[in-house]
């Protein structure tokens, strides 16, 4: 079974992919991202299950991903910074057990943090 990081690496960290849609379902604890690449010739949906918190900044008409990283070393400075950022927006989630956080950094447009349990990638 592949790790989440290995799945993301298969797509080169989604570098230069476009984030074209975000869908959330709080009751089902699901976040879905739709990404496209190469004049929309390649398209994938990323389904984050067990998603308890998401924070998105600066979503624009065009959002180009620079990098996507899974933060799962709960002692790392990067994970701690992401967790503090989520805690500021969601104070009710800060006492829960740590979960992986995906950090999406943009070349232009939206930066995201998503706290989740599992990830499924669905090529279209």
C-alpha positions as CSV (number, residue, x, y, z in Angstrom):
1,X,0.0,0.0,0.0
2,X,1.4,3.4,-1.0
3,X,1.7,6.2,1.5
4,X,0.0,9.5,1.0
5,X,3.4,11.1,0.3
6,X,4.1,8.5,-2.4
7,X,0.8,9.1,-4.1
8,X,1.4,12.9,-4.2
9,X,5.0,12.3,-5.4
10,X,3.6,10.4,-8.4
11,X,2.2,13.7,-9.6
12,X,5.4,15.6,-8.8
13,X,3.8,17.3,-5.8
14,X,1.1,18.7,-8.2
15,X,3.7,21.4,-9.1
16,X,2.1,23.7,-11.7
17,X,-1.3,22.0,-11.5
18,X,-4.3,24.4,-11.3
19,X,-6.6,24.3,-8.3
20,X,-10.0,24.8,-10.0
21,X,-12.6,23.7,-7.4
22,X,-13.0,23.1,-3.7
23,X,-15.9,21.3,-2.2
24,X,-16.5,20.7,1.5
25,X,-19.0,18.6,3.4
26,X,-18.8,19.2,7.2
27,X,-21.2,16.4,8.2
28,X,-19.4,13.8,6.1
29,X,-16.0,15.2,7.0
30,X,-14.9,15.4,3.4
31,X,-12.9,17.9,1.4
32,X,-12.6,17.5,-2.3
33,X,-10.2,19.4,-4.5
34,X,-10.3,19.4,-8.3
35,X,-7.0,19.9,-10.0
36,X,-6.2,20.3,-13.7
37,X,-3.0,20.3,-15.7
38,X,-2.0,21.0,-19.3
39,X,-4.8,23.1,-20.7
40,X,-7.2,20.9,-18.6
41,X,-6.1,17.8,-20.5
42,X,-5.3,16.0,-17.2
43,X,-7.8,16.2,-14.3
44,X,-7.8,14.6,-10.9
45,X,-10.0,14.8,-7.8
46,X,-8.4,14.6,-4.4
47,X,-10.8,13.4,-1.7
48,X,-9.6,14.0,1.8
49,X,-11.7,11.8,4.2
50,X,-11.9,12.4,7.9
51,X,-11.3,16.1,7.2
52,X,-11.9,18.1,10.4
53,X,-10.4,21.4,9.5
54,X,-9.5,23.4,6.4
55,X,-8.1,26.9,5.9
56,X,-7.8,28.5,2.5
57,X,-6.3,31.9,1.8
58,X,-6.4,34.0,-1.3
59,X,-8.4,31.8,-3.7
60,X,-8.3,33.6,-7.1
61,X,-9.7,33.0,-10.5
62,X,-6.4,31.3,-11.3
63,X,-4.7,29.2,-8.6
64,X,-1.4,27.5,-9.5
65,X,0.1,25.0,-7.0
66,X,3.8,25.3,-6.2
67,X,4.0,22.4,-3.8
68,X,1.8,20.0,-1.8
69,X,3.3,18.3,1.3
70,X,1.9,16.0,3.9
71,X,2.9,17.0,7.4
72,X,2.8,13.9,9.5
73,X,5.8,14.3,11.8
74,X,3.9,15.8,14.7
75,X,7.1,17.0,16.3
76,X,8.4,18.9,13.3
77,X,8.4,22.7,13.4
78,X,6.4,22.8,10.1
79,X,3.7,20.6,11.5
80,X,3.5,22.7,14.7
81,X,3.2,25.9,12.7
82,X,0.4,24.5,10.6
83,X,-1.4,23.2,13.7
84,X,-1.1,26.6,15.4
85,X,-2.5,28.3,12.3
86,X,-5.5,25.9,12.2
87,X,-6.0,26.3,16.0
88,X,-6.3,30.1,15.6
89,X,-9.2,29.6,13.1
90,X,-10.7,26.6,14.8
91,X,-10.2,26.9,18.6
92,X,-12.5,23.9,19.2
93,X,-10.2,21.5,17.4
94,X,-6.9,22.2,19.2
95,X,-7.4,19.6,21.9
96,X,-7.9,16.7,19.5
97,X,-5.3,14.1,18.7
98,X,-2.9,15.2,16.0
99,X,-3.8,14.2,12.4
100,X,-1.8,14.6,9.2
101,X,-2.1,18.0,7.6
102,X,-1.6,18.6,3.9
103,X,0.0,22.0,3.1
104,X,-0.6,23.4,-0.3
105,X,1.5,26.4,-1.3
106,X,0.7,28.4,-4.3
107,X,2.8,30.0,-7.0
108,X,-0.2,32.3,-7.4
109,X,-3.5,32.1,-5.6
110,X,-4.7,29.9,-2.8
111,X,-2.7,28.4,0.0
112,X,-4.4,25.6,1.9
113,X,-4.1,23.6,5.1
114,X,-6.3,20.5,5.4
115,X,-6.3,18.3,8.5
116,X,-7.5,14.8,7.5
117,X,-7.3,11.0,8.0
118,X,-6.9,9.6,4.5
119,X,-6.5,10.7,0.9
120,X,-7.9,9.2,-2.3
121,X,-6.8,10.4,-5.8
122,X,-9.3,9.9,-8.6
123,X,-7.9,10.6,-12.1
124,X,-10.6,11.6,-14.6
